[in-house]
Amino acid sequence: MNIKEYRSKVLGCFAGKNIGGTLGTPFEGGRPKQYVGMERYYGVDYYVHDIDGDPLPNDDLDLQLIWLNAAEKYGMHLNSRILGEYWLSYEIGHPEEYGACKANLSAGIVPPLAGYLNNPHRNSNGAWIRSEIWACLAPGYPNIAAKYAIMDAEVDHSYEGIYSEAFCAAVQSAAFVENDKYKLIDIGLSFIPKDCGVRRAIYSVMDSYKKGLSWKEAFEKLTSVEPGCFGASSWKHGVPREIPISELGYNASNNIGIFIIGWLYGEDDFGKSICTAVNCGEDTDCTAGTLAAILGIIHGIENIPEKWNKPIGMGIKTAFISEHGGTIQYPKNVYELADRIMRLAPQFLGSQNCDVLYGSEGYLINPPVEKDLQCNWLDGSYWVVKNIEFSMERNPFEVKYNFELMEAVLDYTEKPTFQKGAKKKFKLRLRSTRGHQSWVRIKLYHPEGVTASPGDMMCVYMYQFWHAMSEMEFEISIDELNSDKLEMVMELSIEGRSLKEYIPITLLGENGYRINGYGD
């Protein structure tokens, strides 16, 4: 893929994101006044708001501008904790999962725990709607795109909220080099667990399409298999619900299914595809925006119909982000966004995948081997290989750290809370990055009233191979603690080396919580 082709597809991606978001925003979770009293399906075939030459503001796009700034500073060394700090600094909204994770981050709870704890919206739509930046930073390399998409999602989601973004990022990345929608869906499915709601939703829609059902019948079947609750706000108490409703916050799988409906039943017609997605309702700006972005990647900016692109232009309107005193800068239009992403891509692709010395026309992105479009992640020890499915299912409780001489995984084994008089068990896994046998010394710093077993000082032998992990367990007892927060620090050092690494551990007092009002 040469630089011209790449730029066309990036521009198509984010122009599409603007188009789908602008079309769907007036229907998000409900319906505009002129559609009140109509049947369940809207019959939308074009924009319904007053067109003034600009897109509508949309968090689906503007939140990705925060990640753009983080990527420009940290490059391929990004991790979910860095993204969490950027989220706290520059994301100004507090709805649902956004606010839940910010409360956790502010209290010292790190991702992926921040996306899990006390977050009933952990399975909702806030992550997969911002997958495009990772796909555009790793065009044609879905394994790379999905890696960063998972880091992104675990800031404020867990489970289906993470699976959905991994799926979307993989599909969008592969769409730079593959046009067949069925192959793209299959590639995306290879990045998520075999037994999850996102997969069930996609299978339901594909089965309906193959059987010749209408898109309305496909939607009704989808809601019986994987219902959502995003549109619940438009229903009145005492009025029978037209479609099943899920538990609070369970929306990702249902809405992924809706954008697949638009993709399949749109039959490669840009307008028909995104309008079909919007006419299903629910989180309409998300479904239409993600679908339009995929179509924009596949076909490039030149092939997006002028009917859809010209009336709203290529500007970017923000709603959920702050420049925080000018400490970061946001692109004002899609052209600037594309240019900044294209400057970054070689860092994320690596020299083996991107030839920056190709010639006067710019760098060349090497075509991936077809088999590498499918998920090929492996993790674990020399004797036991674990795939991405295992890693993702453990995601809420394992916090990963990449240090200079070792990799560490601190497994909280359960949610990061404590009760006085109780015990708390942890697991620590270590992997050498240097291929040397080493003794790792571990020291725990904790407040008075807390005791550790087997002690405050521990020692672990770390084997030589990068794919072998050493594992140890330790336990703390909370005897007397006059605080509702427990903060500890774990110090790691390798015998004979001067470098010391630190892992913060924060636990919150377990007082329980319950949300009243939903479903009353």
C-alpha positions as CSV (number, residue, x, y, z in Angstrom):
1,M,0.0,0.0,0.0
2,N,1.5,3.3,-1.1
3,I,1.1,6.6,0.7
4,K,-1.6,7.8,-1.7
5,E,-3.8,4.8,-1.2
6,Y,-3.2,4.9,2.6
7,R,-4.2,8.5,2.8
8,S,-7.3,8.0,0.8
9,K,-8.5,5.3,3.1
10,V,-7.7,7.2,6.3
11,L,-9.6,10.2,5.0
12,G,-12.5,7.9,4.0
13,C,-12.5,6.4,7.4
14,F,-12.9,9.6,9.4
15,A,-15.1,11.3,6.8
16,G,-17.3,8.3,7.1
17,K,-17.2,8.5,10.9
18,N,-18.5,12.1,10.6
19,I,-21.2,11.2,8.2
20,G,-22.6,8.2,10.1
21,G,-22.3,10.1,13.4
22,T,-24.1,13.1,12.0
23,L,-26.9,11.0,10.5
24,G,-27.4,9.0,13.7
25,T,-27.0,11.6,16.4
26,P,-30.6,12.9,16.3
27,F,-31.9,9.4,16.9
28,E,-29.4,8.3,19.6
29,G,-31.4,6.5,22.3
30,G,-34.7,8.0,21.1
31,R,-36.2,9.9,18.3
32,P,-36.6,13.6,17.2
33,K,-39.9,15.3,17.6
34,Q,-40.9,14.9,14.0
35,Y,-40.6,11.1,14.4
36,V,-42.6,10.8,17.6
37,G,-45.7,8.6,17.0
38,M,-44.2,6.8,14.0
39,E,-43.8,3.1,13.9
40,R,-40.8,1.4,15.5
41,Y,-38.6,1.7,12.4
42,Y,-38.0,5.3,11.4
43,G,-37.7,5.1,7.6
44,V,-34.7,7.6,7.6
45,D,-33.0,8.0,4.2
46,Y,-31.0,11.2,4.7
47,Y,-29.9,13.8,7.3
48,V,-32.8,15.1,9.4
49,H,-31.2,18.1,11.0
50,D,-30.6,21.5,9.4
51,I,-27.4,21.2,7.4
52,D,-25.1,24.1,7.8
53,G,-21.9,22.8,6.2
54,D,-20.5,21.2,9.4
55,P,-20.9,17.7,11.0
56,L,-22.6,17.4,14.4
57,P,-20.4,17.1,17.4
58,N,-19.8,13.4,18.3
59,D,-17.9,11.8,21.1
60,D,-17.3,8.7,18.9
61,L,-14.7,10.8,16.9
62,D,-13.6,13.5,19.3
63,L,-12.5,11.0,22.1
64,Q,-10.1,9.5,19.6
65,L,-8.3,12.9,19.4
66,I,-7.2,12.4,23.1
67,W,-5.6,9.0,22.1
68,L,-4.0,10.8,19.1
69,N,-2.1,13.1,21.4
70,A,-1.1,10.2,23.7
71,A,0.2,8.3,20.7
72,E,2.2,11.2,19.5
73,K,4.0,11.4,22.8
74,Y,4.5,7.8,23.7
75,G,4.3,6.0,20.4
76,M,4.3,2.2,20.6
77,H,5.1,2.3,24.3
78,L,1.5,3.3,25.1
79,N,-0.3,1.3,27.7
80,S,-3.7,1.5,29.4
81,R,-2.4,3.3,32.5
82,I,-1.1,6.2,30.3
83,L,-4.4,6.3,28.4
84,G,-6.2,6.4,31.8
85,E,-4.2,9.5,32.8
86,Y,-5.0,11.2,29.5
87,W,-8.7,10.3,30.1
88,L,-8.7,11.9,33.5
89,S,-7.0,15.1,32.1
90,Y,-8.8,15.7,28.9
91,E,-12.2,13.9,28.8
92,I,-14.8,16.2,30.3
93,G,-17.9,14.1,30.2
94,H,-19.2,11.9,33.0
95,P,-22.0,9.7,31.6
96,E,-22.2,6.1,32.5
97,E,-18.9,4.1,31.9
98,Y,-16.9,7.4,31.3
99,G,-17.8,8.6,34.7
100,A,-17.4,5.3,36.5
101,C,-13.9,4.8,35.3
102,K,-12.9,8.4,36.1
103,A,-14.1,7.8,39.7
104,N,-12.0,4.7,39.9
105,L,-9.0,6.3,38.3
106,S,-9.2,9.3,40.6
107,A,-9.2,6.9,43.6
108,G,-6.0,5.2,42.4
109,I,-7.6,2.1,40.7
110,V,-5.7,1.3,37.5
111,P,-7.0,-0.3,34.2
112,P,-8.2,-2.9,33.6
113,L,-9.6,-2.7,37.2
114,A,-10.8,0.8,36.6
115,G,-13.1,-0.3,33.8
116,Y,-14.6,-3.1,36.0
117,L,-15.1,-1.9,39.5
118,N,-18.6,-0.6,40.3
119,N,-19.3,-0.1,36.6
120,P,-22.6,-1.5,35.4
121,H,-21.9,-0.1,31.9
122,R,-18.7,-2.2,31.5
123,N,-20.4,-4.1,28.7
124,S,-21.7,-1.0,26.8
125,N,-20.7,1.0,23.7
126,G,-18.2,3.6,24.8
127,A,-15.1,1.7,23.6
128,W,-15.8,0.1,20.2
129,I,-17.0,3.5,18.9
130,R,-13.4,4.8,19.1
131,S,-11.5,1.9,17.4
132,E,-10.7,3.7,14.1
133,I,-7.5,5.4,15.3
134,W,-5.9,2.0,16.1
135,A,-6.9,0.6,12.8
136,C,-5.5,3.6,11.0
137,L,-2.2,3.5,12.9
138,A,-1.8,-0.2,12.0
139,P,-3.3,-0.5,8.5
140,G,-3.4,-4.1,7.3
141,Y,-2.0,-5.4,10.6
142,P,-5.0,-6.3,12.8
143,N,-2.9,-8.0,15.5
144,I,-1.3,-4.6,16.2
145,A,-4.5,-2.6,16.0
146,A,-6.4,-5.0,18.3
147,K,-3.5,-4.9,20.9
148,Y,-3.9,-1.2,21.3
149,A,-7.7,-1.3,21.1
150,I,-7.8,-3.7,24.0
151,M,-5.6,-1.3,26.0
152,D,-8.0,1.5,25.1
153,A,-11.2,-0.4,26.0
154,E,-10.0,-1.7,29.4
155,V,-9.7,1.9,30.6
156,D,-13.5,2.1,31.0
157,H,-14.9,-1.4,30.1
158,S,-14.6,-5.1,30.6
159,Y,-15.8,-8.2,28.9
160,E,-18.2,-7.4,26.0
161,G,-17.1,-3.8,26.1
162,I,-13.5,-4.9,25.3
163,Y,-14.4,-7.8,22.9
164,S,-16.4,-5.3,20.8
165,E,-13.5,-2.9,20.3
166,A,-11.1,-5.7,19.6
167,F,-13.5,-6.9,16.9
168,C,-14.0,-3.5,15.3
169,A,-10.3,-2.5,15.3
170,A,-9.3,-5.9,13.7
171,V,-12.0,-5.5,11.0
172,Q,-11.1,-1.9,10.2
173,S,-7.4,-2.6,10.1
174,A,-7.9,-5.6,7.8
175,A,-10.2,-3.5,5.6
176,F,-7.1,-1.5,4.4
177,V,-6.1,-4.7,2.4
178,E,-9.2,-6.8,2.2
179,N,-12.6,-5.8,0.7
180,D,-14.7,-8.9,1.2
181,K,-17.1,-8.3,4.1
182,Y,-17.4,-11.9,5.0
183,K,-13.7,-12.4,5.2
184,L,-13.4,-9.2,7.3
185,I,-16.1,-10.3,9.7
186,D,-14.3,-13.7,10.1
187,I,-11.0,-11.9,10.8
188,G,-12.7,-9.8,13.5
189,L,-14.3,-12.9,15.1
190,S,-10.8,-14.5,15.4
191,F,-9.9,-11.8,18.0
192,I,-12.8,-12.5,20.4
193,P,-13.8,-15.4,22.7
194,K,-15.8,-18.2,21.2
195,D,-18.5,-17.8,23.8
196,C,-19.4,-14.2,24.1
197,G,-22.3,-11.9,23.3
198,V,-20.6,-10.1,20.4
199,R,-20.1,-13.4,18.6
200,R,-23.7,-14.5,19.3
201,A,-25.0,-11.3,17.9
202,I,-23.0,-11.4,14.7
203,Y,-23.9,-15.1,14.2
204,S,-27.6,-14.3,14.6
205,V,-27.5,-11.5,12.0
206,M,-25.5,-13.6,9.5
207,D,-27.9,-16.5,9.9
208,S,-30.9,-14.2,9.3
209,Y,-29.3,-12.8,6.2
210,K,-28.5,-16.3,4.8
211,K,-32.0,-17.5,5.4
212,G,-33.5,-14.6,3.4
213,L,-35.1,-12.8,6.4
214,S,-35.8,-9.1,6.0
215,W,-33.6,-6.6,8.0
216,K,-36.5,-5.9,10.3
217,E,-36.9,-9.7,11.0
218,A,-33.1,-9.9,11.5
219,F,-33.2,-7.1,14.1
220,E,-36.1,-8.7,16.0
221,K,-34.2,-12.0,16.1
222,L,-31.1,-10.2,17.2
223,T,-32.9,-8.6,20.1
224,S,-34.2,-11.9,21.3
225,V,-30.7,-13.4,21.2
226,E,-28.7,-10.4,22.5
227,P,-31.0,-7.5,23.7
228,G,-29.7,-4.1,24.6
229,C,-31.1,-1.3,26.8
230,F,-29.7,1.8,25.1
231,G,-33.2,2.8,23.8
232,A,-34.9,2.3,27.1
233,S,-34.8,6.0,27.8
234,S,-37.4,6.6,25.0
235,W,-40.0,4.3,26.6
236,K,-42.5,5.5,29.1
237,H,-43.4,3.7,32.3
238,G,-46.5,1.6,31.9
239,V,-46.2,1.3,28.1
240,P,-45.5,-2.2,26.8
241,R,-42.0,-2.5,25.4
242,E,-41.8,-3.3,21.7
243,I,-38.5,-5.3,22.0
244,P,-36.8,-7.1,24.8
245,I,-34.5,-5.1,27.1
246,S,-31.2,-6.2,28.7
247,E,-29.9,-5.5,32.1
248,L,-28.6,-2.1,32.8
249,G,-25.5,-1.2,30.6
250,Y,-25.5,-4.4,28.5
251,N,-25.4,-2.8,25.0
252,A,-22.3,-3.6,23.1
253,S,-23.2,-7.0,21.5
254,N,-26.7,-5.8,20.5
255,N,-25.3,-2.7,18.8
256,I,-22.5,-4.5,17.1
257,G,-25.2,-6.8,15.6
258,I,-27.1,-3.7,14.4
259,F,-24.1,-2.3,12.4
260,I,-23.7,-5.8,10.9
261,I,-27.3,-5.6,9.8
262,G,-26.6,-2.4,8.1
263,W,-23.4,-3.8,6.5
264,L,-25.1,-7.0,5.1
265,Y,-28.5,-5.6,4.2
266,G,-27.0,-2.4,2.7
267,E,-25.6,-4.5,-0.1
268,D,-22.6,-2.3,-0.6
269,D,-24.7,0.9,-1.1
270,F,-23.2,3.5,1.3
271,G,-26.4,5.4,2.0
272,K,-28.6,2.3,2.3
273,S,-26.1,0.7,4.6
274,I,-25.9,3.5,7.2
275,C,-29.6,4.3,7.0
276,T,-30.5,0.7,7.7
277,A,-28.4,0.8,10.8
278,V,-30.0,4.0,12.0
279,N,-33.5,2.7,11.3
280,C,-32.9,-0.1,13.8
281,G,-32.6,2.5,16.6
282,E,-30.6,2.1,19.8
283,D,-27.1,3.8,19.8
284,T,-27.6,5.1,16.2
285,D,-24.6,7.5,15.9
286,C,-22.3,4.6,17.0
287,T,-23.7,2.0,14.6
288,A,-23.9,4.2,11.6
289,G,-20.5,5.9,12.4
290,T,-18.6,2.7,12.7
291,L,-20.1,1.2,9.6
292,A,-19.5,4.3,7.6
293,A,-15.9,4.4,8.7
294,I,-15.4,0.7,7.6
295,L,-16.9,1.5,4.2
296,G,-14.7,4.6,3.9
297,I,-11.6,2.5,4.5
298,I,-12.6,-0.1,2.0
299,H,-13.6,2.4,-0.8
300,G,-11.5,5.5,0.0
301,I,-12.5,9.1,0.2
302,E,-13.0,9.4,-3.6
303,N,-15.8,6.8,-3.5
304,I,-17.9,8.2,-0.7
305,P,-21.0,9.7,-2.4
306,E,-20.9,13.5,-2.6
307,K,-24.5,13.5,-1.5
308,W,-23.3,12.5,2.0
309,N,-19.9,14.1,2.3
310,K,-20.3,17.6,0.7
311,P,-23.2,18.9,3.0
312,I,-21.2,18.5,6.2
313,G,-17.6,19.0,4.9
314,M,-14.4,17.7,6.5
315,G,-14.4,19.7,9.8
316,I,-14.3,18.2,13.2
317,K,-16.7,19.3,16.0
318,T,-15.9,18.3,19.5
319,A,-18.1,17.9,22.6
320,F,-16.4,15.8,25.2
321,I,-12.8,16.9,25.3
322,S,-10.7,19.8,26.7
323,E,-7.4,21.2,25.6
324,H,-6.6,21.7,29.3
325,G,-4.8,25.0,29.0
326,G,-3.3,24.2,25.6
327,T,-1.3,21.2,26.8
328,I,-2.4,19.2,23.9
329,Q,-3.7,20.1,20.4
330,Y,-6.6,18.7,18.5
331,P,-6.9,18.6,14.7
332,K,-9.5,21.0,13.3
333,N,-10.5,18.8,10.3
334,V,-10.1,15.4,8.9
335,Y,-7.2,16.3,6.6
336,E,-5.1,17.4,9.6
337,L,-6.1,14.3,11.5
338,A,-5.1,12.0,8.7
339,D,-1.7,13.7,8.3
340,R,-0.9,13.4,12.0
341,I,-1.9,9.7,12.0
342,M,0.2,9.0,8.9
343,R,3.3,10.5,10.5
344,L,2.8,8.1,13.5
345,A,2.0,4.9,11.7
346,P,5.6,3.8,11.0
347,Q,6.3,3.7,14.8
348,F,3.3,1.4,15.4
349,L,3.9,-0.8,12.3
350,G,7.7,-1.2,12.9
351,S,10.4,-1.3,10.3
352,Q,9.6,-4.8,9.2
353,N,6.1,-3.8,8.1
354,C,6.8,-0.2,6.8
355,D,9.6,0.9,4.5
356,V,10.2,4.6,5.4
357,L,13.0,4.8,2.8
358,Y,10.8,3.7,-0.1
359,G,11.2,6.8,-2.2
360,S,10.3,10.4,-2.9
361,E,6.6,9.7,-2.8
362,G,6.7,8.6,0.9
363,Y,6.9,5.4,2.8
364,L,5.5,2.0,1.7
365,I,3.4,-0.3,3.9
366,N,4.4,-3.8,3.2
367,P,1.5,-6.2,2.5
368,P,0.8,-8.6,5.3
369,V,0.8,-12.4,4.7
370,E,-2.9,-13.4,4.5
371,K,-2.7,-15.8,7.4
372,D,-1.5,-12.9,9.6
373,L,-4.8,-11.1,9.2
374,Q,-6.2,-13.7,11.6
375,C,-5.5,-13.4,15.3
376,N,-2.2,-15.2,16.0
377,W,-1.5,-14.1,19.6
378,L,0.1,-16.6,21.9
379,D,0.9,-16.1,25.6
380,G,2.1,-18.2,28.5
381,S,5.0,-20.4,29.5
382,Y,7.2,-22.7,27.4
383,W,5.1,-25.6,28.4
384,V,1.6,-24.1,28.4
385,V,0.5,-21.8,25.6
386,K,-2.5,-19.6,26.2
387,N,-4.3,-17.8,23.4
388,I,-6.0,-14.4,23.3
389,E,-9.3,-15.8,24.5
390,F,-7.8,-16.9,27.8
391,S,-6.0,-13.5,28.2
392,M,-9.2,-11.5,27.5
393,E,-11.3,-13.5,29.9
394,R,-8.9,-12.8,32.7
395,N,-8.7,-9.2,31.8
396,P,-10.5,-7.4,34.6
397,F,-8.1,-8.6,37.3
398,E,-4.6,-8.8,35.8
399,V,-2.6,-5.6,35.6
400,K,0.4,-5.9,33.2
401,Y,3.7,-4.0,33.6
402,N,6.5,-3.9,31.0
403,F,9.8,-3.1,32.7
404,E,13.3,-2.9,31.3
405,L,14.5,-6.3,32.6
406,M,11.3,-8.1,33.1
407,E,7.6,-8.2,32.4
408,A,5.3,-8.5,35.5
409,V,1.6,-9.3,35.8
410,L,-0.1,-8.6,39.1
411,D,-3.2,-10.6,39.4
412,Y,-5.7,-9.3,42.0
413,T,-7.7,-12.5,41.6
414,E,-10.9,-10.5,42.3
415,K,-12.1,-6.9,42.5
416,P,-9.8,-4.4,44.2
417,T,-11.6,-4.0,47.5
418,F,-11.1,-5.0,51.1
419,Q,-12.9,-5.6,54.3
420,K,-11.3,-5.1,57.7
421,G,-10.4,-8.3,59.4
422,A,-10.3,-10.1,56.1
423,K,-7.5,-11.5,53.9
424,K,-6.6,-10.7,50.3
425,K,-4.7,-13.0,47.9
426,F,-2.6,-11.9,45.0
427,K,-0.5,-13.7,42.3
428,L,2.6,-12.2,40.7
429,R,3.9,-13.5,37.4
430,L,7.4,-12.6,36.1
431,R,9.0,-13.1,32.7
432,S,12.6,-12.2,31.8
433,T,13.2,-9.9,28.9
434,R,16.9,-10.6,28.8
435,G,17.1,-14.4,28.6
436,H,19.0,-14.7,31.9
437,Q,18.3,-16.7,35.0
438,S,17.8,-14.3,37.8
439,W,16.6,-13.9,41.4
440,V,14.0,-11.2,41.8
441,R,13.7,-9.6,45.2
442,I,10.3,-8.3,46.2
443,K,9.6,-5.9,49.0
444,L,6.2,-4.8,50.1
445,Y,5.6,-1.3,51.7
446,H,2.2,-1.2,53.4
447,P,0.6,0.7,56.3
448,E,0.5,-0.4,59.9
449,G,-2.3,-2.8,60.7
450,V,-1.6,-4.8,57.5
451,T,0.5,-8.0,57.5
452,A,1.9,-9.9,54.5
453,S,2.4,-13.6,54.1
454,P,5.0,-15.1,53.5
455,G,6.4,-11.8,54.6
456,D,7.3,-8.2,53.5
457,M,10.5,-9.5,51.8
458,M,10.2,-12.3,49.2
459,C,12.4,-13.8,46.5
460,V,11.4,-15.5,43.2
461,Y,13.6,-17.3,40.7
462,M,13.0,-16.1,37.1
463,Y,13.8,-18.6,34.4
464,Q,15.8,-17.6,31.3
465,F,13.4,-18.0,28.4
466,W,11.1,-15.1,27.4
467,H,8.2,-17.5,27.1
468,A,8.6,-19.0,30.6
469,M,6.9,-17.3,33.5
470,S,7.6,-17.6,37.2
471,E,4.6,-17.4,39.5
472,M,4.2,-16.7,43.2
473,E,1.4,-16.0,45.6
474,F,1.2,-13.7,48.5
475,E,-1.5,-12.7,50.9
476,I,-2.2,-9.7,53.1
477,S,-4.3,-9.6,56.2
478,I,-6.1,-6.4,57.1
479,D,-6.1,-6.3,60.9
480,E,-6.5,-2.7,61.9
481,L,-6.8,0.1,59.3
482,N,-8.4,3.4,60.1
483,S,-9.0,4.3,56.4
484,D,-11.4,3.4,53.6
485,K,-8.4,3.1,51.2
486,L,-5.4,0.7,51.4
487,E,-2.3,1.8,49.5
488,M,0.8,-0.3,49.1
489,V,3.9,-0.3,46.9
490,M,5.7,-3.4,45.6
491,E,9.4,-2.9,44.9
492,L,11.0,-5.3,42.4
493,S,14.8,-5.6,41.9
494,I,17.0,-8.2,40.2
495,E,20.0,-9.5,42.2
496,G,23.2,-7.9,40.9
497,R,21.4,-5.2,39.0
498,S,20.8,-1.6,40.2
499,L,17.5,-0.9,38.6
500,K,14.4,-1.0,40.8
501,E,10.8,-1.1,39.5
502,Y,7.6,-0.2,41.5
503,I,4.0,-1.4,41.3
504,P,1.4,0.6,43.2
505,I,-1.5,-1.4,44.7
506,T,-4.7,0.3,45.8
507,L,-7.7,-1.3,47.4
508,L,-10.9,0.5,48.3
509,G,-13.1,-0.3,51.4
510,E,-15.9,-2.7,50.4
511,N,-19.1,-1.0,51.5
512,G,-21.3,-2.3,48.7
513,Y,-23.5,-0.3,46.4
514,R,-26.9,-0.7,44.6
515,I,-28.4,1.4,41.9
516,N,-32.1,2.1,42.6
517,G,-34.7,3.2,40.1
518,Y,-33.8,1.1,37.0
519,G,-36.7,-1.1,36.2
520,D,-38.9,0.2,39.0
